[in-house]
Amino acid sequence: MYSRIRALREDRDLTQSQVAKILHCSQQVYSNYELGQRDIPTDILIKLACFYHVSTDYILGLSDTLYP
């Protein structure tokens, strides 16, 4: 799951700081999500899925289908 949110971010040429701003968290907190050092709260998971237009199942690694 953590590598997927990083790949989604990098595919769109976004920095961690830019995504953190969208999620209303600090860059460090977002970095911890990508590194797997902090669990991603459900509300953040949903925001990421909506922002990237992918399913939460894709982010969680339950599906290889990008779109819901």
C-alpha positions as a Python dict, from the first residue, in 0.01 Angstrom:
ca = {
    (1, 'M'): (0, 0, 0),
    (2, 'Y'): (277, 244, 89),
    (3, 'S'): (461, 199, -239),
    (4, 'R'): (136, 253, -426),
    (5, 'I'): (69, 596, -278),
    (6, 'R'): (428, 692, -356),
    (7, 'A'): (397, 568, -715),
    (8, 'L'): (67, 753, -762),
    (9, 'R'): (228, 1074, -636),
    (10, 'E'): (541, 1036, -847),
    (11, 'D'): (341, 949, -1161),
    (12, 'R'): (178, 1290, -1130),
    (13, 'D'): (508, 1470, -1058),
    (14, 'L'): (390, 1587, -718),
    (15, 'T'): (605, 1644, -412),
    (16, 'Q'): (521, 1510, -69),
    (17, 'S'): (461, 1867, 44),
    (18, 'Q'): (203, 1924, -230),
    (19, 'V'): (9, 1612, -140),
    (20, 'A'): (36, 1692, 231),
    (21, 'K'): (-121, 2032, 165),
    (22, 'I'): (-413, 1868, -14),
    (23, 'L'): (-459, 1628, 279),
    (24, 'H'): (-418, 1906, 538),
    (25, 'C'): (-127, 1739, 713),
    (26, 'S'): (245, 1807, 740),
    (27, 'Q'): (500, 1680, 490),
    (28, 'Q'): (654, 1469, 767),
    (29, 'V'): (324, 1297, 846),
    (30, 'Y'): (269, 1225, 478),
    (31, 'S'): (624, 1095, 445),
    (32, 'N'): (553, 857, 733),
    (33, 'Y'): (250, 726, 541),
    (34, 'E'): (464, 654, 235),
    (35, 'L'): (734, 486, 445),
    (36, 'G'): (482, 274, 633),
    (37, 'Q'): (587, 426, 963),
    (38, 'R'): (235, 549, 1032),
    (39, 'D'): (-96, 383, 950),
    (40, 'I'): (-307, 575, 701),
    (41, 'P'): (-634, 681, 866),
    (42, 'T'): (-951, 588, 680),
    (43, 'D'): (-1041, 949, 601),
    (44, 'I'): (-697, 1008, 448),
    (45, 'L'): (-722, 686, 248),
    (46, 'I'): (-1055, 802, 104),
    (47, 'K'): (-913, 1147, 23),
    (48, 'L'): (-618, 987, -158),
    (49, 'A'): (-846, 759, -358),
    (50, 'C'): (-1067, 1052, -458),
    (51, 'F'): (-772, 1276, -541),
    (52, 'Y'): (-601, 1014, -759),
    (53, 'H'): (-932, 879, -898),
    (54, 'V'): (-850, 523, -795),
    (55, 'S'): (-1026, 274, -571),
    (56, 'T'): (-935, 233, -207),
    (57, 'D'): (-889, -137, -287),
    (58, 'Y'): (-614, -41, -532),
    (59, 'I'): (-432, 167, -272),
    (60, 'L'): (-468, -110, -14),
    (61, 'G'): (-326, -366, -257),
    (62, 'L'): (-649, -568, -270),
    (63, 'S'): (-692, -504, -641),
    (64, 'D'): (-468, -429, -936),
    (65, 'T'): (-749, -239, -1107),
    (66, 'L'): (-678, 131, -1083),
    (67, 'Y'): (-1027, 266, -1130),
    (68, 'P'): (-1343, 190, -934),
}
